[in-house]
Amino acid sequence: MPPPRCPRRWLAAFFSYETPKSVVVKSWVVGAVNRGVQLLILAYFIGWVFLHEKAYQVRDSVIESSVVTKVKGIGRYGGRVLDTADYVTPPQGTSVFVVVTKQILTENQAQGVCPESDTQFRCAADGDCRGRTPTTGSGVLTGRCVPFNRTLRTCEIRGWCPPEVDTVDVPVMLEAENFTLLIKNSIRFPLFGFEKANLPPPGSGGTLGRCRFHPQRQPLCPILRLGDVARLAGQDFPALAATGGVLGIKIGWVCDLDRSWERCLPRYSFTRLDARPPAPAPGYNFRHARYYRWHDGTERRTLTKAFGIRFDILVYGNAGKFGIVPTLINTVAAFTSIGVGTVLCDIILLNFLKGAEHYKARKFEEVPEAGMPAPSTSPTACPPGALGGCSRDKQSTDSGTCSLGL
């Protein structure tokens, strides 16, 4: 009994070899599609990949940055004249700082017992103050209901007394709108060892002290007016100063190091980072206290609830420089992608054009191993249903290129 032939067929198919065969198709439609696809691919790689994205460069997105800030301005608040030591916190000049625009003071607080000022702790008897959360915003409940004033009774607490009343209406320091902010920013791209600062270099003749940032007239000036920062972030300064908020000052360094050193310049942009009204709990505020000894030796403090504008200075960027490796990789990718046109044209020829069977017969041909008898069908014979006569098919004897006229 002869062995099954299926394994032999699989083995022969496994050890077969396919080689490309050039077939020239003389068709205006297919030729136009082929050249159109090739031109689109070349335009994409030249216009977008190389010119816009600069894919021929080695890029460094790790930016090392330092920021030093300094606020200047004099304001009036609560009958006092305030300078930067009074309204700027923290005083170290870091990349995140707050300009205080409104304060609610609770003076001469001392440790003791007193009625809670929060209206949700109103009571009529001691039982109303028991079985509740033991702590409040101002202290610890004692379980007693005591008079708050002549008509109102609230639960008694132990803590800093008198408790804070933060619902009072206090003025806003609107002079802060004209305060100025100096930003000193130095950056470094470690891959290229490139360093630069946003300040003009010594001897450049720049009038640093007189300039004020303007997005069109003076876009490189590092001195910014606080009112302009709020306006460029789309905010109304008086409303922002009343509730507080967080503004972001973004400094972008996107540099092409194939150009001169002077053309690597910062770009400033502004945005609000916190939730805007009518979001829950809008604005920005914080509390701090100043402690001191009273004349009787007891410790006392002045509690301040401060509303202000917090400024976050965010530095980002990347730098690029010509590199042979990315240039070669993207060039090879461009020429390889041109072959998409050939694939698309083959799909059209094999499936959609009239005479697809004739094209298949010319494109795919099986050649037996040397020494084996050739197929009975002549390779130059035209298959049934072929387009045109055989006299229109030309095949060279030296390159194997076949020309079809469709």
Backbone hydrogen bonds in HBPLUS format (Angstrom, degrees):
<---DONOR---> <-ACCEPTOR-->    atom                        ^
c    i                          cat <-CA-CA->   ^        H-A-AA   ^      H-
h    n   atom  resd res      DA  || num        DHA   H-A  angle D-A-AA Bond
n    s   type  num  typ     dist DA aas  dist angle  dist       angle   num
A0009-ARG N   A0005-ARG O   3.03 MM   4  6.37 153.4  2.10 153.8 161.5     1
A0010-TRP N   A0006-CYS O   3.01 MM   4  6.31 162.8  2.04 157.0 161.2     2
A0011-LEU N   A0007-PRO O   2.89 MM   4  6.06 157.7  1.94 147.9 154.3     3
A0012-ALA N   A0008-ARG O   2.85 MM   4  6.06 157.8  1.90 148.0 154.1     4
A0013-ALA N   A0009-ARG O   2.84 MM   4  6.06 156.9  1.89 149.8 156.4     5
A0014-PHE N   A0010-TRP O   2.86 MM   4  6.03 145.7  1.98 142.4 152.1     6
A0015-PHE N   A0011-LEU O   3.13 MM   4  6.36 153.3  2.20 146.6 151.9     7
A0016-SER N   A0013-ALA O   3.40 MM   3  5.17 164.2  2.43  99.0 101.1     8
A0402-CYS N   A0022-SER O   3.04 MM 380  6.43 163.2  2.07 148.7 151.7     9
A0024-VAL N   A0402-CYS O   2.64 MM 378  5.99 154.8  1.70 155.6 163.5    10
A0404-LEU N   A0024-VAL O   2.60 MM 380  5.89 170.3  1.61 169.9 171.6    11
A0027-SER N   A0025-VAL O   3.13 MM   2  5.82 122.0  2.48 107.1  91.4    12
A0026-LYS N   A0404-LEU O   2.85 MM 378  6.08 167.3  1.87 167.4 171.7    13
A0031-GLY N   A0027-SER O   2.94 MM   4  5.94 158.6  1.99 146.5 153.5    14
A0032-ALA N   A0028-TRP O   2.88 MM   4  5.92 156.5  1.94 143.8 149.9    15
A0033-VAL N   A0029-VAL O   3.05 MM   4  6.32 160.1  2.09 151.0 156.2    16
A0034-ASN N   A0030-VAL O   2.96 MM   4  6.13 162.5  1.99 150.3 155.2    17
A0035-ARG N   A0031-GLY O   2.98 MM   4  6.19 172.4  1.99 154.4 155.7    18
A0036-GLY N   A0032-ALA O   2.88 MM   4  5.89 154.8  1.94 144.5 152.5    19
A0037-VAL N   A0033-VAL O   2.98 MM   4  6.12 164.1  2.01 151.6 154.9    20
A0038-GLN N   A0034-ASN O   3.07 MM   4  6.28 160.3  2.11 147.2 153.1    21
A0039-LEU N   A0035-ARG O   2.90 MM   4  6.09 158.3  1.95 149.0 154.5    22
A0040-LEU N   A0036-GLY O   3.01 MM   4  6.24 156.7  2.06 147.6 153.8    23
A0041-ILE N   A0037-VAL O   3.02 MM   4  6.24 159.5  2.06 150.5 155.7    24
A0042-LEU N   A0038-GLN O   2.97 MM   4  6.19 163.2  2.00 150.4 155.1    25
A0043-ALA N   A0039-LEU O   2.86 MM   4  6.00 158.1  1.91 147.6 154.0    26
A0044-TYR N   A0040-LEU O   2.96 MM   4  6.13 153.0  2.04 144.2 151.3    27
A0045-PHE N   A0041-ILE O   3.05 MM   4  6.32 166.6  2.06 153.1 155.6    28
A0046-ILE N   A0042-LEU O   2.88 MM   4  5.97 165.0  1.90 152.7 157.6    29
A0047-GLY N   A0043-ALA O   2.79 MM   4  5.55 156.7  1.84 140.2 147.9    30
A0048-TRP N   A0044-TYR O   2.91 MM   4  5.34 144.6  2.04 130.7 141.8    31
A0049-VAL N   A0044-TYR O   3.19 MM   5  6.64 159.8  2.23 149.1 155.3    32
A0050-PHE N   A0045-PHE O   2.90 MM   5  6.11 148.5  2.00 155.1 163.8    33
A0051-LEU N   A0046-ILE O   3.14 MM   5  6.25 149.3  2.24 143.5 152.2    34
A0052-HIS N   A0047-GLY O   3.14 MM   5  6.34 138.5  2.32 132.1 143.9    35
A0053-GLU N   A0048-TRP O   2.78 MM   5  6.00 163.1  1.80 168.4 173.1    36
A0055-ALA N   A0049-VAL O   2.93 MM   6  5.67 157.4  1.98 148.0 154.3    37
A0057-GLN N   A0054-LYS O   3.17 MM   3  5.91 157.6  2.22 122.4 124.1    38
A0323-GLY N   A0056-TYR O   3.06 MM 267  6.21 163.6  2.09 158.7 153.5    39
A0058-VAL N   A0321-LYS O   2.58 MM 263  5.29 160.7  1.61 163.0 157.1    40
A0321-LYS N   A0058-VAL O   2.95 MM 263  5.29 146.9  2.06 137.1 147.4    41
A0060-ASP N   A0319-ALA O   2.75 MM 259  5.27 157.9  1.80 156.9 164.4    42
A0319-ALA N   A0060-ASP O   2.99 MM 259  5.27 153.9  2.06 136.0 143.8    43
A0064-GLU N   A0188-ARG O   2.91 MM 124  5.06 177.9  1.91 157.4 157.6    44
A0188-ARG N   A0064-GLU O   2.81 MM 124  5.06 130.4  2.05 144.5 153.6    45
A0066-SER N   A0186-SER O   2.97 MM 120  5.44 148.0  2.08 153.4 161.3    46
A0186-SER N   A0066-SER O   3.10 MM 120  5.44 158.3  2.15 148.3 155.2    47
A0068-VAL N   A0184-LYS O   2.93 MM 116  5.11 152.6  2.01 142.8 151.6    48
A0184-LYS N   A0068-VAL O   2.83 MM 116  5.11 168.9  1.85 163.4 165.4    49
A0069-THR N   A0093-GLY O   3.05 MM  24  4.64 165.0  2.07 117.1 121.2    50
A0070-LYS N   A0182-LEU O   3.04 MM 112  5.15 139.5  2.20 142.0 149.8    51
A0182-LEU N   A0070-LYS O   2.86 MM 112  5.15 169.5  1.87 149.7 153.2    52
A0072-LYS N   A0180-THR O   2.94 MM 108  5.36 157.1  1.99 149.4 155.1    53
A0180-THR N   A0072-LYS O   2.99 MM 108  5.36 160.0  2.03 153.4 158.5    54
A0075-GLY N   A0082-LEU O   2.98 MM   7  5.15 165.1  2.00 147.4 151.9    55
A0082-LEU N   A0075-GLY O   2.65 MM   7  5.15 163.8  1.67 151.1 156.4    56
A0077-TYR N   A0080-ARG O   2.84 MM   3  5.34 160.0  1.88 151.6 158.5    57
A0080-ARG N   A0077-TYR O   3.03 MM   3  5.34 154.2  2.10 109.1 117.3    58
A0086-ASP N   A0083-ASP O   2.90 MM   3  5.50 151.8  1.98 117.7 126.4    59
A0087-TYR N   A0083-ASP O   3.38 MM   4  6.74 148.2  2.49 150.4 159.3    60
A0088-VAL N   A0084-THR O   3.10 MM   4  5.41 143.6  2.24 144.3 145.5    61
A0100-VAL N   A0087-TYR O   2.79 MM  13  4.90 168.4  1.80 151.0 153.3    62
A0089-THR N   A0098-VAL O   3.07 MM   9  5.32 155.9  2.13 145.3 152.5    63
A0098-VAL N   A0089-THR O   2.77 MM   9  5.32 148.6  1.87 146.6 157.1    64
A0313-ILE N   A0095-SER O   2.99 MM 218  5.26 155.4  2.05 152.4 159.3    65
A0097-PHE N   A0311-PHE O   3.25 MM 214  5.61 152.4  2.33 144.2 151.6    66
A0311-PHE N   A0097-PHE O   2.85 MM 214  5.61 164.3  1.88 167.6 173.0    67
A0099-VAL N   A0309-ILE O   3.02 MM 210  5.41 163.9  2.05 144.1 147.0    68
A0309-ILE N   A0099-VAL O   3.05 MM 210  5.41 153.8  2.12 146.2 144.7    69
A0101-THR N   A0307-PHE O   2.83 MM 206  5.92 155.7  1.89 143.8 152.1    70
A0173-MET N   A0101-THR O   2.83 MM  72  5.02 170.7  1.84 153.3 156.5    71
A0102-LYS N   A0307-PHE O   3.11 MM 205  4.98 150.0  2.20 146.3 141.4    72
A0307-PHE N   A0102-LYS O   2.75 MM 205  4.98 174.0  1.75 154.9 156.6    73
A0104-ILE N   A0305-LYS O   2.89 MM 201  5.05 151.9  1.97 138.5 147.8    74
A0305-LYS N   A0104-ILE O   2.94 MM 201  5.05 166.4  1.96 143.5 147.9    75
A0106-THR N   A0303-LEU O   2.80 MM 197  5.03 152.6  1.88 152.5 158.1    76
A0303-LEU N   A0106-THR O   2.90 MM 197  5.03 153.7  1.96 151.3 144.7    77
A0109-GLN N   A0301-ARG O   2.93 MM 192  5.25 164.1  1.96 163.3 158.8    78
A0301-ARG N   A0109-GLN O   3.03 MM 192  5.25 140.7  2.19 135.5 145.9    79
A0110-ALA N   A0161-CYS O   2.79 MM  51  5.34 154.3  1.85 148.3 153.0    80
A0161-CYS N   A0110-ALA O   2.77 MM  51  5.34 171.7  1.78 147.2 149.1    81
A0112-GLY N   A0159-GLY O   2.88 MM  47  5.63 153.2  1.95 155.0 163.0    82
A0159-GLY N   A0112-GLY O   2.90 MM  47  5.63 157.3  1.95 165.1 171.1    83
A0114-CYS N   A0157-ILE O   3.04 MM  43  5.66 151.6  2.12 150.2 158.8    84
A0157-ILE N   A0114-CYS O   2.91 MM  43  5.66 168.5  1.92 157.0 159.0    85
A0116-GLU N   A0155-CYS O   2.89 MM  39  5.83 166.3  1.90 165.1 166.5    86
A0121-PHE N   A0118-ASP O   3.16 MM   3  5.89 166.3  2.17 120.5 124.4    87
A0122-ARG N   A0119-THR O   3.27 MM   3  5.63 142.8  2.42 120.8 117.2    88
A0155-CYS N   A0121-PHE O   2.98 MM  34  5.74 148.7  2.08 155.7 165.1    89
A0123-CYS N   A0153-ARG O   3.07 MM  30  5.75 162.4  2.11 130.8 132.2    90
A0128-ASP N   A0125-ALA O   3.09 MM   3  5.69 148.3  2.19 112.8 120.9    91
A0129-CYS N   A0126-ASP O   2.98 MM   3  5.47 156.2  2.04 113.8 121.3    92
A0130-ARG N   A0127-GLY O   3.33 MM   3  5.31 167.7  2.35 103.5 106.9    93
A0141-LEU N   A0134-PRO O   2.81 MM   7  5.43 165.6  1.83 157.4 162.3    94
A0136-THR N   A0139-GLY O   2.81 MM   3  5.39 164.4  1.84 164.6 165.5    95
A0140-VAL N   A0158-ARG O   3.05 MM  18  5.15 163.1  2.08 134.5 137.9    96
A0158-ARG N   A0140-VAL O   2.72 MM  18  5.15 143.4  1.85 138.0 150.0    97
A0142-THR N   A0156-GLU O   3.07 MM  14  5.79 160.8  2.11 140.7 141.1    98
A0156-GLU N   A0144-ARG O   2.87 MM  12  5.50 159.6  1.91 159.5 159.6    99
A0146-VAL N   A0154-THR O   2.97 MM   8  5.77 156.4  2.03 164.5 159.3   100
A0154-THR N   A0146-VAL O   2.96 MM   8  5.77 149.2  2.06 177.4 170.7   101
A0148-PHE N   A0152-LEU O   2.68 MM   4  5.42 163.3  1.71 141.4 146.4   102
A0149-ASN N   A0152-LEU O   3.17 MM   3  5.35 158.1  2.22 143.6 144.1   103
A0174-LEU N   A0172-VAL O   3.04 MM   2  5.73 117.4  2.45 110.8  94.2   104
A0176-ALA N   A0173-MET O   3.34 MM   3  6.16 167.6  2.36 115.6 119.2   105
A0177-GLU N   A0174-LEU O   3.16 MM   3  5.92 170.5  2.17 120.6 123.4   106
A0178-ASN N   A0175-GLU O   3.08 MM   3  5.88 157.5  2.13 122.6 127.0   107
A0179-PHE N   A0176-ALA O   3.14 MM   3  5.08 163.7  2.17 103.3 108.3   108
A0227-GLY N   A0177-GLU O   2.91 MM  50  4.40 136.4  2.10 144.0 134.0   109
A0226-LEU N   A0179-PHE O   2.99 MM  47  5.79 167.3  2.01 160.2 163.0   110
A0181-LEU N   A0224-LEU O   2.71 MM  43  5.08 151.0  1.79 146.4 156.7   111
A0224-LEU N   A0181-LEU O   2.80 MM  43  5.08 163.3  1.82 146.7 149.2   112
A0183-ILE N   A0222-PRO O   3.07 MM  39  5.48 158.4  2.12 147.6 154.2   113
A0198-ASN N   A0185-ASN O   2.94 MM  13  5.59 148.9  2.04 156.7 165.8   114
A0187-ILE N   A0196-LYS O   2.85 MM   9  5.62 172.4  1.85 176.4 179.0   115
A0196-LYS N   A0187-ILE O   3.13 MM   9  5.62 158.5  2.18 147.1 149.2   116
A0189-PHE N   A0194-PHE O   2.86 MM   5  5.21 153.8  1.93 147.8 156.6   117
A0192-PHE N   A0189-PHE O   3.26 MM   3  5.90 134.5  2.48 115.2 124.4   118
A0193-GLY N   A0189-PHE O   2.89 MM   4  5.75 124.7  2.20 145.4 161.0   119
A0194-PHE N   A0189-PHE O   3.24 MM   5  5.21 145.6  2.36 142.2 140.3   120
A0204-SER N   A0201-PRO O   3.17 MM   3  5.71 146.8  2.29 141.8 139.4   121
A0213-PHE N   A0223-ILE O   2.85 MM  10  5.85 156.9  1.90 166.8 170.0   122
A0214-HIS N   A0218-GLN O   3.09 MM   4  4.72 166.1  2.11 113.0 115.4   123
A0218-GLN N   A0214-HIS O   3.10 MM   4  4.72 133.2  2.32 114.9 128.3   124
A0228-ASP N   A0225-ARG O   2.96 MM   3  5.27 123.6  2.29 104.1 118.7   125
A0229-VAL N   A0225-ARG O   3.05 MM   4  6.43 149.2  2.15 150.8 160.4   126
A0230-ALA N   A0226-LEU O   3.12 MM   4  6.41 161.6  2.15 150.3 153.8   127
A0231-ARG N   A0227-GLY O   3.01 MM   4  6.20 156.1  2.07 141.6 148.6   128
A0232-LEU N   A0228-ASP O   2.85 MM   4  5.97 165.0  1.87 151.7 155.3   129
A0233-ALA N   A0229-VAL O   3.06 MM   4  6.20 130.4  2.32 136.2 148.9   130
A0233-ALA N   A0230-ALA O   3.23 MM   3  5.08 131.9  2.48  90.6 103.6   131
A0235-GLN N   A0230-ALA O   2.82 MM   5  5.12 159.0  1.87 151.5 151.0   132
A0234-GLY N   A0231-ARG O   2.94 MM   3  5.07 158.3  1.99 108.3 113.1   133
A0240-LEU N   A0236-ASP O   2.94 MM   4  6.09 158.7  1.98 157.4 164.5   134
A0241-ALA N   A0237-PHE O   2.81 MM   4  5.93 156.8  1.86 158.5 164.5   135
A0242-ALA N   A0238-PRO O   3.12 MM   4  6.25 139.7  2.29 139.2 148.7   136
A0243-THR N   A0239-ALA O   3.34 MM   4  6.59 156.1  2.40 148.0 152.0   137
A0244-GLY N   A0240-LEU O   2.72 MM   4  5.31 142.2  1.86 144.4 155.5   138
A0284-TYR N   A0243-THR O   3.13 MM  41  6.58 144.7  2.26 126.5 134.7   139
A0245-GLY N   A0308-GLY O   3.15 MM  63  6.71 146.6  2.27 141.6 144.5   140
A0310-ARG N   A0245-GLY O   2.81 MM  65  6.21 166.2  1.83 163.2 163.4   141
A0273-LEU N   A0246-VAL O   2.89 MM  27  5.49 158.4  1.94 141.3 148.3   142
A0247-LEU N   A0310-ARG O   2.81 MM  63  6.17 161.2  1.84 170.9 176.7   143
A0312-ASP N   A0247-LEU O   2.91 MM  65  6.28 163.6  1.94 160.8 165.9   144
A0248-GLY N   A0271-THR O   2.69 MM  23  5.21 176.6  1.69 163.8 165.0   145
A0271-THR N   A0248-GLY O   3.08 MM  23  5.21 150.0  2.17 144.0 149.9   146
A0249-ILE N   A0312-ASP O   2.86 MM  63  6.14 162.3  1.89 151.0 156.5   147
A0314-LEU N   A0249-ILE O   2.89 MM  65  6.12 151.4  1.98 140.5 150.0   148
A0250-LYS N   A0269-SER O   2.83 MM  19  5.15 160.7  1.86 153.3 156.8   149
A0269-SER N   A0250-LYS O   2.95 MM  19  5.15 146.3  2.07 145.5 152.7   150
A0251-ILE N   A0314-LEU O   2.80 MM  63  6.19 160.8  1.83 161.3 166.9   151
A0316-TYR N   A0251-ILE O   3.08 MM  65  6.43 161.9  2.11 158.6 161.4   152
A0252-GLY N   A0267-ARG O   2.83 MM  15  5.05 169.8  1.84 149.2 151.9   153
A0267-ARG N   A0252-GLY O   2.96 MM  15  5.05 139.6  2.13 134.4 146.7   154
A0253-TRP N   A0316-TYR O   2.93 MM  63  6.30 155.8  1.99 141.9 149.7   155
A0318-ASN N   A0253-TRP O   2.93 MM  65  6.41 131.1  2.17 143.6 156.0   156
A0255-CYS N   A0318-ASN O   3.03 MM  63  6.49 155.7  2.09 153.9 160.3   157
A0320-GLY N   A0255-CYS O   3.10 MM  65  6.57 148.1  2.21 154.0 163.2   158
A0259-ARG N   A0256-ASP O   3.11 MM   3  5.90 165.4  2.13 119.1 123.8   159
A0257-LEU N   A0320-GLY O   2.90 MM  63  5.88 148.3  2.00 161.1 171.5   160
A0263-ARG N   A0260-SER O   3.19 MM   3  5.66 153.2  2.27 110.3 117.7   161
A0264-CYS N   A0261-TRP O   3.37 MM   3  5.93 169.7  2.39 116.4 118.2   162
A0279-ALA N   A0276-ARG O   2.92 MM   3  5.77 159.3  1.97 126.8 132.8   163
A0286-PHE N   A0306-ALA O   2.97 MM  20  5.46 150.7  2.06 147.9 157.2   164
A0306-ALA N   A0286-PHE O   2.76 MM  20  5.46 159.4  1.80 178.5 174.0   165
A0288-HIS N   A0304-THR O   3.01 MM  16  5.46 152.8  2.09 148.9 157.7   166
A0304-THR N   A0288-HIS O   2.87 MM  16  5.46 162.2  1.90 167.5 173.6   167
A0290-ARG N   A0302-THR O   3.09 MM  12  5.27 152.6  2.17 133.9 141.9   168
A0302-THR N   A0290-ARG O   2.92 MM  12  5.27 147.1  2.03 139.5 149.8   169
A0292-TYR N   A0300-ARG O   2.88 MM   8  5.49 157.6  1.93 151.4 151.9   170
A0300-ARG N   A0292-TYR O   2.85 MM   8  5.49 175.0  1.86 173.9 172.8   171
A0294-TRP N   A0298-THR O   2.81 MM   4  5.38 173.8  1.81 165.2 167.2   172
A0297-GLY N   A0294-TRP O   2.96 MM   3  5.30 162.6  1.99 116.8 120.1   173
A0327-THR N   A0323-GLY O   3.33 MM   4  6.37 151.2  2.42 141.1 149.3   174
A0328-LEU N   A0324-ILE O   2.99 MM   4  6.15 161.6  2.02 149.9 153.7   175
A0329-ILE N   A0325-VAL O   3.01 MM   4  6.22 165.7  2.03 157.1 161.4   176
A0330-ASN N   A0326-PRO O   3.06 MM   4  6.08 168.6  2.07 145.8 148.5   177
A0331-THR N   A0327-THR O   2.95 MM   4  6.03 146.1  2.07 143.1 153.2   178
A0332-VAL N   A0328-LEU O   2.95 MM   4  6.09 167.3  1.97 153.1 155.7   179
A0333-ALA N   A0329-ILE O   3.01 MM   4  6.20 153.9  2.08 141.6 149.6   180
A0334-ALA N   A0330-ASN O   2.95 MM   4  6.08 145.4  2.08 136.1 144.5   181
A0335-PHE N   A0331-THR O   3.10 MM   4  6.45 165.1  2.12 155.5 157.3   182
A0336-THR N   A0332-VAL O   2.88 MM   4  6.00 153.0  1.96 148.5 156.9   183
A0337-SER N   A0333-ALA O   2.95 MM   4  6.01 149.9  2.04 140.5 148.1   184
A0339-GLY N   A0336-THR O   3.14 MM   3  5.79 153.0  2.22 113.1 119.9   185
A0340-VAL N   A0337-SER O   2.99 MM   3  5.64 167.6  2.00 118.4 122.2   186
A0341-GLY N   A0338-ILE O   3.12 MM   3  6.01 153.5  2.20 123.4 127.4   187
A0342-THR N   A0339-GLY O   3.12 MM   3  5.22 122.6  2.46  98.0 111.3   188
A0343-VAL N   A0339-GLY O   3.22 MM   4  6.60 158.3  2.27 150.2 155.4   189
A0344-LEU N   A0340-VAL O   2.96 MM   4  6.22 162.2  2.00 152.8 157.2   190
A0345-CYS N   A0341-GLY O   2.98 MM   4  6.17 159.0  2.03 147.1 152.8   191
A0346-ASP N   A0342-THR O   2.93 MM   4  6.14 155.7  1.99 149.0 155.6   192
A0347-ILE N   A0343-VAL O   3.08 MM   4  6.36 152.6  2.16 146.3 153.2   193
A0348-ILE N   A0344-LEU O   3.10 MM   4  6.43 155.3  2.17 146.5 152.8   194
A0349-LEU N   A0345-CYS O   2.87 MM   4  6.11 166.4  1.89 155.4 158.9   195
A0350-LEU N   A0346-ASP O   2.87 MM   4  5.89 164.1  1.90 150.8 155.2   196
A0351-ASN N   A0347-ILE O   3.16 MM   4  5.97 132.2  2.39 137.7 147.2   197
A0352-PHE N   A0348-ILE O   2.87 MM   4  5.11 155.2  1.94 136.3 143.7   198
A0353-LEU N   A0348-ILE O   3.16 MM   5  6.31 143.6  2.30 158.7 159.4   199
A0359-TYR N   A0355-GLY O   3.26 MM   4  6.65 151.7  2.35 146.5 154.0   200
A0360-LYS N   A0356-ALA O   2.92 MM   4  6.22 156.1  1.98 151.1 157.8   201
A0361-ALA N   A0357-GLU O   2.97 MM   4  6.20 154.8  2.03 146.0 152.3   202
A0362-ARG N   A0358-HIS O   3.24 MM   4  6.51 142.7  2.38 139.0 147.8   203
A0363-LYS N   A0359-TYR O   2.86 MM   4  6.04 149.1  1.96 150.0 159.3   204
A0364-PHE N   A0360-LYS O   2.96 MM   4  5.85 172.5  1.97 152.5 154.5   205
A0372-MET N   A0369-GLU O   3.06 MM   3  5.77 159.2  2.11 142.5 145.3   206
A0381-ALA N   A0378-SER O   3.08 MM   3  5.29 158.8  2.13 106.3 113.0   207
A0386-ALA N   A0383-PRO O   3.22 MM   3  5.76 137.4  2.41 145.3 141.4   208
A0392-ARG N   A0389-GLY O   3.10 MM   3  5.72 164.7  2.13 114.9 119.6   209
A0393-ASP N   A0390-CYS O   3.10 MM   3  5.51 164.8  2.13 114.9 119.6   210
A0403-SER N   A0394-LYS O   3.02 MM   9  5.45 171.4  2.03 166.6 169.1   211
A0396-SER N   A0401-THR O   3.38 MM   5  5.98 164.7  2.40 162.7 162.7   212
